[in-house]
Amino acid sequence: MLAPQVNRVVVLGGGTAGFLCALALRKTLPQLDVVVVRSTKMGVIGVGEGTIVSVVHFLHNFLGLDSQAFHAAVEPSLKLGIRYLWGDRPFFHYTFTPQLTGRPEGLTLATGYYCDEDLEFADMGSALMASDKACLRGPGGAPMLGGGFAYHLENRKFVEHLESLADTASLTKIDDIVQDVERDEHGVKSLVLSSGQRVEGDLFIDCSGFRSELLGRTLGAERVDFSDALLCDKAVVGGWARTDESYHPFTTAETMDAGWAWRIEHDDLINRGYVFSSAFLAPEEAEAELRRKNPKIGETRVVPFPAGVYRETWRDNVIAIGNSAGFVEPLEATAIGMICDGVLNVVRALESSGCRPMPAQRRHYNQMIFKNWTIIRDFLAMHYKFNTRLNTPFWRAAREDVSLGDIAPLCDYYREVGPDFSLLGTDLKRDFFGAEGYLAMLVGQRVPFAREVDVSAKERAAWDAHRRSLALRARDGMGVRECCEWLRSRGLPQVVRGQGALGWA
């Protein structure tokens, strides 16, 4: 029996997930009739948001967005990684470059074995972050941007730009609120809007946010709770207008009494948010702690969130993408990355089936997406399990009770062998974070390991010389504001937006 033909796709929700999905469908499958149903009355969350490297490639290589127009309209700042105020080091860097998987010339051991004292300047990405530089300078003063950067986005500007692109692409938009959902044997038949209009479709993409209107409420999909690994359930969010603060090329993640706080950099705004557990701290106490550390902060608001995902994010003729599919806290800025991953795989399923997606494709999609969510959950759990910076009730509970899930064997391996994952390379290439991500958090938090390694004086000197060389080169780099101004007038250098090694994979 043939699967139903998909001719019309209805996207419910007009935020980041909804417009990225609609634009991708219009670009790759122009024969489809794509309709976006959303209500402007609901507004946009409007917070600062970090991204990961794959988002840059998705936007400019897969969607083909003009980088100069994007930078001019959205005004993203550059993010080279995360500075963690975490563990017993003053801080450490999580970079998007091979900080701990590369091996500098003259060294015989894996890089992590030399980082017992200092992790700064382990590679150029870390050196640039330590120097508050966005990139090196190239010929003619152009920014030398490789593939190791992402964006800080102000959500409102980002969604406004995506919507303008949707208008340019002549996508159909309906500004209304869903009052009812009609079902048939295939799943969802139509959306009944407050105006009385019925919007029918063959495939429905649920981008309705936390309420998960179609997948959760209508189809009753099973939701998997992640609170055994992720204890936080609320965030207090605020910010202030930038004055003379340093403009950092990274997100800051700072340990707090009952969770952690982000700092996200924009041209004229510094965005701060405290992600905390309401089992250990009341919202007003969290706000007071955030204000003590950030006296410039203005108005704040509390955002509750559920830590968990739906086991099947594609059920019948409904696919949930974004917060309607699942949510984990933004400690590694994976939210937009998961949106892009979901969109890309929906497109692949439709393309490869001639727009008649088969049950086997749906099963594989669900297994793959759920696996990615659990990888993120377990990776975030490692941030809590090994953070020894504070000894508050929350952090004692995190160290004692948080489950490491499927990455427990990897952590056990590290605690025996240390920071050499060469034997694990093949397996970790299929992992969402890869060896570099796990090593950054294990080495950065100084998780102890049993193997005894004797670093010779010659190799120690070579390591120190390597770090000094990177520090000197990074010092003459280009600051965030200068680099962003260049990109807003000229766009990304060809090496970044071109296909090939740095292209979308």
Protein Blocks (a to p, Z undefined) as FASTA:
>chain_A
ZZdddfbdcdedjbfklmmmmmmmmmmmmmbccdddddfklopnkiacdddfklmmmmmm
mnopafklmmmmnopacdfbdcddehjbfbdcddfbdfklpccehiabdfklmmmmbmgh
kbmklmmmmnopabdcdehhiacddfkbcddddfklmmmmmmmmmmmnopacdddddfbd
cddfklpfbdcdfkopacddfbdcdfebjnommlmmmnopacddfklmmmbfbdcddddd
dfkbccdfbdcddddfklcddddddfkbccddddddfklocfklmmmmmmmmmmmbccdd
dddddedddfblcghjbccehjlloccdfklopmmmmmmmmmmmmmmmmmmnoopacfkl
mmmmmmmmmmmmmmmmmmmmmmmmmmckbccfklmmmmmmmcgkjmlmmmmmmmmnopcf
klmmmmmmmpmnommlmmmmmmmnopacfbdcdddfklmmmmmmmmmmmmmmmmmmccfk
lmmmmmmmnopafklmpgcjklcZZ
